[in-house]
């Protein structure tokens, strides 16, 4: 039986990547490490967030049609993102920004569903295969735009976890907006409890799981959606069809946050009848456990019942 002790913790919470990020560590490590953690988060936001003017992904978008020189991290991220896109047959695709603009998700002013013709025409701009990588240079087609929302926050969380480890911290938790939660655990604190939100009623709690030295990623429709004629349309799109996913919630446990959030978004995007087959295909390359609650409130499990 692992030894458990009562500990005092210190936390800081900052608003970055369009969400509140909370970092919690044992008190004796001091505020200076928390300050370092948030300085690191701010630097990653500035350097890689597609919404930040001058970031590498912003430069790629601004120079669409021409090659842009980037750093090794950008190349690494893009190669992994293209790999997941290929494994999901393009259902997951980071070039969906034209579709997001068509649906007006960030303006929330639309009163009509885009026409089939509008969606068809916009889908011509969505194709991860148009992302070209040549050594340290990247080019997208001149009608494309990359969005980093499905992965850059999670990548930043991984970097903070690495920073904490370098300081010898083995007990900590990072909660980035409730959708990315990364935990460090040791014998004195074997796991952290994570509350899962109800898939369609924010006033109810669905369940509680435990997390040990890993990341929990959540994709859901209950908070990020637009309402058109009384129907909710979530912000996560199926890049093959051009329509928002009808699924309600997907939870995933993985070793790191970057891959976890990407896989969570990808698996949320697929139709429920393709969930298990797609998960099995991804599991040939990545270690994870996941569940899906589809639009009919049916639960689909991919090894998640054994998650810990």
Secondary structure, 3 states (H helix, E strand, C coil): CCCCCCCCEEEEEEEECCEEEEEEEEHHHCHHHHHHHHHHHHHHHHHHCCCCCCCHHHHHHHCCCCCEECCHHHHHHHHHHHHHHHHCCCCCCCCCHHHHHHHCCCCCCCCCCCCHHHHHHHHCCCCHHHCEEECCEEECCCCCCCCCCCCHHHHHHHHHHHHHHHCCCCCEEEEECCCEEEEECECCECCEEEEEECCCCCCCEEEEEEECCEEEEEEECCCCEEEECCEEEECCECCCCCCECCCCEEEEEECCHHHHHHHHHHHHHCCHHHHHHHHHHHHCCCCEEEEEECCCCCEEEEEHHHCC
